[in-house]
Amino acid sequence: MTLIKSISGIRGTIGGKPGDNLTPIDAVKFAAAYGSWLKTYSQKEKLTVVIGRDARLSGEMIQNLVVATLVGLGIDVIDLDLSTTPTVEIAVPLEKADGGIILTASHNPKQWNALKLLNEKGEFLDAAQGAKILEIAENEDFVFSEVDDLGTITRNDAYIDIHIDEVLNLSLVDVDVIKQAKFKVVVDGVNSTGGIAIPRLLEALGVEVIELYCEPTGHFPHNPEPLKQHLGDICELVVKEKADFGIVVDPDVDRLAFISNDGEMFGEEYTLVACADYVLGKTSGNTVSNLSSSRALRDITEKHGGTYEAAAVGEVNVVTKMKATNAIIGGEGNGGIIYPESHYGRDSLVGTALFLMLMAERGGSVAQLRASYPSYFMSKKKIELTPGLDVDGILKAMAKKYEDEELSTIDGVKIDFTENWVHLRKSNTEPIIRIYTEAQSQREADALADRIIEEIEEIVKE
């Protein structure tokens, strides 16, 4: 069982002892730390915080604990109940709230949950703010309100529909164009809130929807990370139903993957590539993704006359770089689309609408679209960390070994070779080293990853 405290929030497995896992005591402590920090940060007499959750089994329990804690601090709560991460992000500024908390462990299995913390813009906190909240929690430096000053709770379950309306009103989304295409799409909502939001969006766009695992029960029917090895059911159903494509989201709906009409993965990395291709074809501008994302985005951006830049892994880092470079679209290669015209957060609803526009205007099949893009293949592997392992020393040794290549050390170590690359980094949420590689064939990408793993194992032995 695990409890991971980081600048982006607190994440852990349910049950066990306080301090070792995400127990009710830990949920209260970190909600209190966030609320206490927000009081100092906002310098306002009365605060409002938006709360929403995915459908995982522990969600209602954690929600009740967090909401009651904020009320105990004298903070008013707008409770969206079942929601999505991007829906909460949109709700915060629309409600003129002072912050937000999303109760979700993203792609982690059902035993996990987390508190993801937002500022008054509906964006994730920066490193300094996150560190301050960890300090407040560690010192239990919070003072609760007296009875006459307790906060209030307002329930608002309309925000998924409000979110959909926001997407439909984007300047590059033409509802009539999508309706005329008469798409048929299979949706895998992994029995979480994507099963509510994505079908509802598609129906508003005139798309015929075939639902798979769209009941928000929290009983995930497969590993909720939208990777090829977990998605056999939807791949088969897309072919069986003769659908135009399939849509898969993770439990909190900020990662988006497509299944081509032939039942093959479109490629999680190519979600952002396709959406950027559409946006850049309409509006000149720049793009940003993280260091672990495909070179294909760079290629597509340059094809449209824009400039591509890479940021450290993490949504807050990508957003910071996007603002600095005035990027018109960006995100992460895990299927995360950030489209500033909507908001600075990964949003599968926005990504779905942009992809439908691309397909409606370009015509042809999704498989043909995928074949039109630069062909890169990624390998994503990991090494489990063991006690006493000097991870930073390993990364320094690898950087030294490849010092004659093009290197980046802003986030772990990325080594750019002429034909391929490898990115090594410590995970912020799991006790592992992630090893991402990309090459022009799957065999080459896997072989490069295996070679790097062997080299790391040799360093460990030494």
C-alpha positions as CSV (number, residue, x, y, z in Angstrom):
1,M,0.0,0.0,0.0
2,T,1.3,3.5,-0.9
3,L,0.9,7.2,-0.1
4,I,2.7,9.6,-2.4
5,K,2.9,13.2,-1.5
6,S,4.0,15.6,-4.3
7,I,3.7,19.2,-5.3
8,S,0.8,18.3,-7.5
9,G,-1.3,16.8,-4.7
10,I,-1.6,13.6,-2.7
11,R,-2.1,10.2,-4.2
12,G,-2.4,6.8,-2.5
13,T,-4.1,3.5,-2.0
14,I,-7.2,3.3,0.2
15,G,-7.0,1.6,3.6
16,G,-4.2,0.8,6.0
17,K,-2.5,3.1,8.5
18,P,-2.5,6.9,8.4
19,G,0.7,8.3,6.8
20,D,1.3,5.1,4.8
21,N,-1.9,5.1,2.7
22,L,-4.7,7.4,1.7
23,T,-6.8,7.0,4.8
24,P,-9.7,9.3,5.9
25,I,-7.2,11.0,8.3
26,D,-4.8,11.8,5.4
27,A,-7.6,13.1,3.2
28,V,-8.7,15.4,5.9
29,K,-5.2,16.6,6.7
30,F,-4.4,17.5,3.1
31,A,-7.8,19.1,2.4
32,A,-7.2,21.2,5.5
33,A,-3.7,22.1,4.3
34,Y,-5.0,23.2,0.9
35,G,-7.8,25.2,2.4
36,S,-5.4,26.9,4.9
37,W,-3.0,27.7,2.1
38,L,-5.8,29.1,0.0
39,K,-6.9,31.4,2.7
40,T,-3.4,33.0,2.9
41,Y,-2.9,32.9,-0.9
42,S,-6.2,34.6,-1.8
43,Q,-6.3,37.1,1.1
44,K,-10.1,37.1,1.0
45,E,-12.6,37.0,3.8
46,K,-14.8,34.4,2.2
47,L,-13.6,31.6,-0.1
48,T,-15.3,29.2,-2.5
49,V,-13.9,25.9,-3.8
50,V,-15.2,23.7,-6.5
51,I,-15.1,19.9,-5.9
52,G,-15.7,17.1,-8.4
53,R,-14.8,13.4,-8.5
54,D,-14.5,10.5,-10.9
55,A,-16.6,7.3,-10.3
56,R,-14.0,5.2,-8.5
57,L,-15.3,3.2,-5.5
58,S,-13.7,5.4,-2.8
59,G,-14.8,8.6,-4.4
60,E,-17.9,9.3,-2.4
61,M,-16.1,8.7,0.9
62,I,-13.2,10.9,0.0
63,Q,-15.6,13.6,-1.3
64,N,-17.5,13.7,1.9
65,L,-14.3,14.0,3.9
66,V,-12.9,16.8,1.8
67,V,-16.1,18.8,1.5
68,A,-16.7,18.6,5.3
69,T,-13.1,19.6,6.0
70,L,-13.4,22.7,3.8
71,V,-16.7,23.6,5.4
72,G,-15.0,23.3,8.8
73,L,-12.5,25.9,7.6
74,G,-15.2,28.3,6.8
75,I,-14.9,27.7,3.0
76,D,-18.0,27.5,0.8
77,V,-18.1,24.5,-1.5
78,I,-19.7,24.0,-4.9
79,D,-20.0,20.2,-5.2
80,L,-20.2,18.9,-8.7
81,D,-20.3,15.3,-7.5
82,L,-19.6,13.0,-10.5
83,S,-17.5,15.1,-12.9
84,T,-14.3,15.1,-15.0
85,T,-11.0,16.8,-14.4
86,P,-11.5,19.2,-17.3
87,T,-15.0,19.9,-16.1
88,V,-13.8,21.0,-12.7
89,E,-11.1,23.1,-14.3
90,I,-13.7,24.9,-16.4
91,A,-16.1,25.3,-13.5
92,V,-13.6,27.2,-11.2
93,P,-13.4,30.4,-13.3
94,L,-17.0,30.2,-14.4
95,E,-18.1,30.1,-10.8
96,K,-15.5,32.8,-9.9
97,A,-14.2,30.4,-7.3
98,D,-10.9,30.6,-5.5
99,G,-9.8,27.1,-6.2
100,G,-10.8,23.5,-6.9
101,I,-10.1,20.0,-6.0
102,I,-10.5,17.0,-8.3
103,L,-10.8,13.6,-6.5
104,T,-9.3,11.2,-8.9
105,A,-6.2,9.0,-9.3
106,S,-6.4,9.4,-13.1
107,H,-5.2,6.2,-14.8
108,N,-4.4,4.3,-11.6
109,P,-6.4,1.1,-10.7
110,K,-9.4,1.2,-8.5
111,Q,-7.6,0.9,-5.1
112,W,-6.1,4.4,-5.7
113,N,-7.5,7.8,-5.2
114,A,-6.0,11.3,-5.0
115,L,-6.6,15.0,-4.4
116,K,-5.5,17.1,-7.4
117,L,-5.4,20.8,-6.5
118,L,-6.3,23.8,-8.6
119,N,-5.8,27.6,-8.3
120,E,-8.4,30.3,-9.0
121,K,-7.8,29.9,-12.8
122,G,-8.7,26.2,-12.7
123,E,-5.1,25.3,-13.4
124,F,-2.7,23.1,-11.4
125,L,-0.6,24.7,-8.7
126,D,3.0,25.4,-9.3
127,A,5.9,23.7,-7.4
128,A,6.3,26.4,-4.8
129,Q,2.6,26.4,-4.0
130,G,2.5,22.6,-3.8
131,A,5.5,22.6,-1.5
132,K,3.9,25.1,0.8
133,I,0.8,22.9,1.1
134,L,3.0,19.9,2.0
135,E,4.7,22.0,4.7
136,I,1.3,23.0,6.2
137,A,0.1,19.4,6.2
138,E,3.3,18.2,7.8
139,N,3.1,20.8,10.6
140,E,-0.7,20.4,10.9
141,D,-0.8,24.2,10.7
142,F,-4.5,24.8,10.4
143,V,-7.2,26.5,12.5
144,F,-10.8,25.6,12.0
145,S,-13.8,28.0,12.1
146,E,-16.2,28.5,14.9
147,V,-19.8,27.4,14.5
148,D,-21.2,30.7,13.2
149,D,-18.5,30.9,10.5
150,L,-18.8,27.4,8.9
151,G,-18.9,27.2,5.2
152,T,-21.9,26.1,3.0
153,I,-22.4,23.4,0.4
154,T,-24.1,24.0,-2.9
155,R,-24.7,21.1,-5.2
156,N,-24.5,21.7,-8.9
157,D,-24.8,18.6,-11.2
158,A,-25.2,20.6,-14.4
159,Y,-21.5,21.2,-15.2
160,I,-20.9,18.3,-17.6
161,D,-23.6,19.9,-19.8
162,I,-22.1,23.3,-19.3
163,H,-18.8,21.9,-20.3
164,I,-20.3,20.4,-23.4
165,D,-21.8,23.7,-24.4
166,E,-18.4,25.4,-24.0
167,V,-16.9,22.8,-26.4
168,L,-19.7,23.3,-28.9
169,N,-19.1,27.0,-28.9
170,L,-15.4,26.9,-29.7
171,S,-14.6,28.8,-32.9
172,L,-13.1,25.8,-34.7
173,V,-16.0,23.5,-33.9
174,D,-18.9,23.5,-36.4
175,V,-21.7,21.3,-35.1
176,D,-23.4,21.2,-38.5
177,V,-20.3,20.0,-40.3
178,I,-19.9,17.1,-37.8
179,K,-23.6,16.2,-38.0
180,Q,-23.5,16.0,-41.7
181,A,-20.6,13.5,-41.6
182,K,-23.0,11.0,-39.8
183,F,-20.2,9.3,-37.8
184,K,-20.7,6.1,-35.8
185,V,-18.4,5.8,-32.8
186,V,-17.8,3.2,-30.0
187,V,-17.0,4.7,-26.6
188,D,-15.2,2.9,-23.8
189,G,-15.8,5.0,-20.6
190,V,-14.0,2.5,-18.3
191,N,-17.2,2.7,-16.1
192,S,-16.3,6.2,-14.9
193,T,-17.4,9.7,-15.7
194,G,-16.2,9.6,-19.3
195,G,-19.1,7.2,-19.8
196,I,-21.4,10.2,-19.0
197,A,-19.6,13.0,-20.7
198,I,-18.3,11.6,-24.0
199,P,-21.5,10.0,-25.2
200,R,-23.5,13.1,-24.2
201,L,-21.0,15.3,-26.2
202,L,-21.2,12.9,-29.2
203,E,-25.0,12.9,-29.2
204,A,-25.0,16.7,-29.2
205,L,-22.8,16.5,-32.3
206,G,-25.2,14.1,-34.1
207,V,-22.9,11.1,-33.7
208,E,-24.3,7.6,-33.4
209,V,-22.9,6.2,-30.2
210,I,-22.2,2.6,-29.3
211,E,-21.5,2.5,-25.5
212,L,-19.0,0.1,-23.9
213,Y,-18.4,0.2,-20.2
214,C,-20.2,3.6,-19.8
215,E,-22.0,3.0,-16.5
216,P,-20.2,5.1,-13.8
217,T,-20.0,2.3,-11.3
218,G,-16.3,2.6,-10.5
219,H,-15.8,-1.1,-11.2
220,F,-13.2,-0.7,-13.9
221,P,-13.6,-3.6,-16.4
222,H,-9.9,-3.5,-17.4
223,N,-6.8,-1.6,-16.4
224,P,-7.9,2.0,-16.8
225,E,-4.8,3.3,-18.4
226,P,-5.7,3.6,-22.1
227,L,-2.9,1.5,-23.6
228,K,-3.2,-1.1,-26.4
229,Q,-2.8,-4.2,-24.1
230,H,-5.9,-3.1,-22.1
231,L,-8.3,-2.3,-25.0
232,G,-9.0,-5.6,-26.7
233,D,-12.8,-5.3,-26.2
234,I,-13.2,-2.0,-27.9
235,C,-10.9,-2.9,-30.7
236,E,-13.1,-5.9,-31.5
237,L,-16.3,-3.9,-31.1
238,V,-15.3,-1.2,-33.5
239,V,-14.8,-3.8,-36.3
240,K,-17.9,-5.7,-35.3
241,E,-20.1,-2.6,-35.4
242,K,-18.4,-1.3,-38.6
243,A,-17.8,2.0,-36.7
244,D,-15.8,4.9,-38.0
245,F,-13.6,4.8,-34.9
246,G,-13.5,4.2,-31.2
247,I,-12.9,6.6,-28.3
248,V,-11.2,5.6,-25.0
249,V,-10.7,7.8,-22.0
250,D,-9.2,7.3,-18.6
251,P,-11.4,7.6,-15.4
252,D,-11.1,11.4,-15.1
253,V,-11.3,12.1,-18.8
254,D,-8.1,14.0,-19.4
255,R,-6.5,11.3,-21.5
256,L,-7.9,10.5,-24.9
257,A,-7.1,7.6,-27.3
258,F,-8.7,6.6,-30.6
259,I,-9.2,3.2,-32.2
260,S,-9.0,3.2,-36.0
261,N,-11.8,1.8,-38.1
262,D,-9.7,-1.4,-38.6
263,G,-9.6,-2.1,-34.9
264,E,-6.0,-1.0,-34.5
265,M,-4.8,1.7,-32.1
266,F,-4.6,5.1,-33.7
267,G,-1.7,5.7,-31.2
268,E,-2.1,7.6,-28.0
269,E,0.8,9.8,-29.1
270,Y,-1.0,10.7,-32.3
271,T,-4.1,12.1,-30.5
272,L,-2.3,15.4,-30.0
273,V,-0.7,15.2,-33.5
274,A,-4.1,14.9,-35.2
275,C,-5.8,17.7,-33.1
276,A,-2.8,20.0,-33.7
277,D,-2.9,19.2,-37.4
278,Y,-6.5,20.4,-37.5
279,V,-5.9,23.5,-35.4
280,L,-2.7,24.5,-37.2
281,G,-4.4,24.1,-40.6
282,K,-6.9,26.8,-39.5
283,T,-4.7,29.1,-37.3
284,S,-0.9,29.8,-37.6
285,G,0.9,29.3,-34.3
286,N,3.3,27.2,-32.2
287,T,2.9,24.0,-30.2
288,V,4.4,22.5,-27.0
289,S,4.5,18.9,-25.7
290,N,6.6,17.3,-23.0
291,L,10.0,15.6,-23.5
292,S,8.5,12.1,-23.5
293,S,6.2,12.9,-26.5
294,S,6.5,11.9,-30.1
295,R,8.6,13.8,-32.7
296,A,5.6,13.7,-34.9
297,L,4.2,16.8,-33.3
298,R,7.4,18.7,-34.1
299,D,7.1,17.5,-37.7
300,I,3.5,18.5,-38.1
301,T,4.1,21.9,-36.5
302,E,7.0,22.7,-38.8
303,K,5.0,21.5,-41.8
304,H,2.4,24.2,-41.0
305,G,5.1,26.8,-40.5
306,G,5.0,26.9,-36.7
307,T,7.6,26.3,-34.0
308,Y,7.6,23.4,-31.6
309,E,9.2,23.4,-28.1
310,A,9.5,20.7,-25.5
311,A,8.7,21.1,-21.8
312,A,9.5,19.0,-18.7
313,V,7.0,16.2,-18.0
314,G,3.9,17.4,-16.1
315,E,0.9,19.4,-17.1
316,V,1.9,22.5,-15.2
317,N,5.3,22.5,-17.0
318,V,3.6,22.2,-20.4
319,V,1.2,25.0,-19.6
320,T,4.0,27.3,-18.4
321,K,5.9,26.7,-21.7
322,M,2.7,27.2,-23.8
323,K,2.1,30.5,-22.2
324,A,5.7,31.6,-22.7
325,T,5.7,30.7,-26.4
326,N,2.0,31.7,-27.1
327,A,1.3,28.1,-28.3
328,I,-2.1,27.7,-29.7
329,I,-2.3,24.0,-28.9
330,G,-0.2,21.6,-26.8
331,G,-0.4,18.8,-24.4
332,E,1.2,15.5,-23.6
333,G,1.8,12.3,-25.7
334,N,-0.4,10.3,-23.3
335,G,-3.4,11.6,-25.1
336,G,-3.7,14.9,-23.2
337,I,-5.0,17.8,-25.3
338,I,-4.5,21.4,-24.0
339,Y,-6.3,24.0,-26.1
340,P,-6.0,27.5,-24.6
341,E,-9.1,28.9,-26.4
342,S,-11.0,26.6,-24.0
343,H,-8.7,26.4,-21.0
344,Y,-5.2,25.5,-19.9
345,G,-5.9,21.9,-19.0
346,R,-5.9,18.5,-20.7
347,D,-9.4,17.9,-22.0
348,S,-10.7,14.8,-23.8
349,L,-14.0,16.6,-24.7
350,V,-12.2,19.3,-26.5
351,G,-9.9,16.7,-28.2
352,T,-12.9,14.7,-29.3
353,A,-14.5,17.7,-31.0
354,L,-11.4,18.8,-32.8
355,F,-10.7,15.2,-34.0
356,L,-14.3,15.0,-35.3
357,M,-13.8,18.3,-37.2
358,L,-10.6,17.0,-38.7
359,M,-12.3,13.8,-39.9
360,A,-15.4,15.5,-41.1
361,E,-13.5,18.0,-43.3
362,R,-10.7,15.7,-44.5
363,G,-12.8,12.6,-45.2
364,G,-11.5,9.1,-45.6
365,S,-10.9,6.7,-42.8
366,V,-9.2,7.0,-39.5
367,A,-6.7,4.4,-40.6
368,Q,-5.9,6.4,-43.7
369,L,-5.4,9.5,-41.5
370,R,-3.0,7.7,-39.3
371,A,-1.0,6.5,-42.3
372,S,-0.7,10.1,-43.5
373,Y,1.4,11.1,-40.5
374,P,5.1,10.6,-39.9
375,S,5.6,7.0,-38.7
376,Y,7.2,6.8,-35.3
377,F,6.9,4.0,-32.7
378,M,7.3,4.3,-29.0
379,S,8.3,1.8,-26.3
380,K,7.3,2.7,-22.7
381,K,9.1,0.5,-20.1
382,K,10.0,1.0,-16.5
383,I,12.4,-0.2,-13.8
384,E,11.0,-0.7,-10.3
385,L,13.0,1.2,-7.7
386,T,14.5,-0.7,-4.7
387,P,15.5,0.7,-1.3
388,G,18.9,2.3,-1.4
389,L,19.1,2.7,-5.2
390,D,20.8,5.9,-6.2
391,V,18.5,7.0,-9.0
392,D,20.1,10.4,-9.5
393,G,23.5,8.8,-9.7
394,I,22.2,6.4,-12.4
395,L,20.8,9.3,-14.4
396,K,24.1,11.2,-14.1
397,A,26.1,8.2,-15.2
398,M,23.8,7.8,-18.3
399,A,24.2,11.5,-19.1
400,K,28.0,11.1,-18.8
401,K,28.0,8.0,-21.0
402,Y,26.1,9.9,-23.8
403,E,27.6,13.3,-23.3
404,D,28.5,13.5,-27.0
405,E,24.9,13.2,-28.1
406,E,22.2,15.9,-27.9
407,L,21.2,15.9,-24.3
408,S,18.5,17.5,-22.2
409,T,18.6,17.3,-18.4
410,I,15.7,19.6,-17.5
411,D,13.7,16.5,-16.6
412,G,15.7,13.4,-16.0
413,V,17.9,12.7,-19.0
414,K,16.7,12.8,-22.6
415,I,19.2,11.6,-25.3
416,D,18.4,12.6,-28.9
417,F,20.1,10.4,-31.5
418,T,19.8,11.1,-35.2
419,E,17.1,8.4,-35.8
420,N,15.6,7.9,-32.4
421,W,15.6,9.1,-28.7
422,V,15.4,7.8,-25.2
423,H,14.0,9.7,-22.1
424,L,14.8,8.5,-18.6
425,R,13.1,10.0,-15.6
426,K,11.9,9.3,-12.1
427,S,8.1,9.1,-11.9
428,N,6.4,11.7,-9.7
429,T,3.6,9.3,-8.8
430,E,5.0,5.8,-8.7
431,P,8.3,4.4,-7.3
432,I,9.8,3.7,-10.7
433,I,12.2,5.0,-13.4
434,R,10.3,5.4,-16.7
435,I,12.1,4.6,-19.9
436,Y,10.5,6.0,-23.0
437,T,12.1,5.5,-26.5
438,E,11.0,6.4,-30.0
439,A,12.2,5.1,-33.3
440,Q,11.0,4.4,-36.9
441,S,9.9,0.9,-36.1
442,Q,8.5,-0.9,-33.0
443,R,11.4,-3.4,-33.1
444,E,14.0,-0.5,-33.0
445,A,12.1,1.3,-30.2
446,D,11.9,-1.9,-28.1
447,A,15.5,-2.8,-28.8
448,L,16.7,0.7,-27.7
449,A,14.7,0.5,-24.5
450,D,16.1,-3.0,-23.7
451,R,19.6,-1.8,-24.4
452,I,19.2,1.2,-22.1
453,I,17.8,-1.1,-19.3
454,E,20.8,-3.4,-19.7
455,E,23.1,-0.4,-19.4
456,I,21.3,0.8,-16.3
457,E,21.6,-2.7,-14.7
458,E,25.3,-2.7,-15.4
459,I,25.6,0.7,-13.7
460,V,23.7,-0.6,-10.7
461,K,26.0,-3.6,-10.4
462,E,29.1,-1.4,-10.4
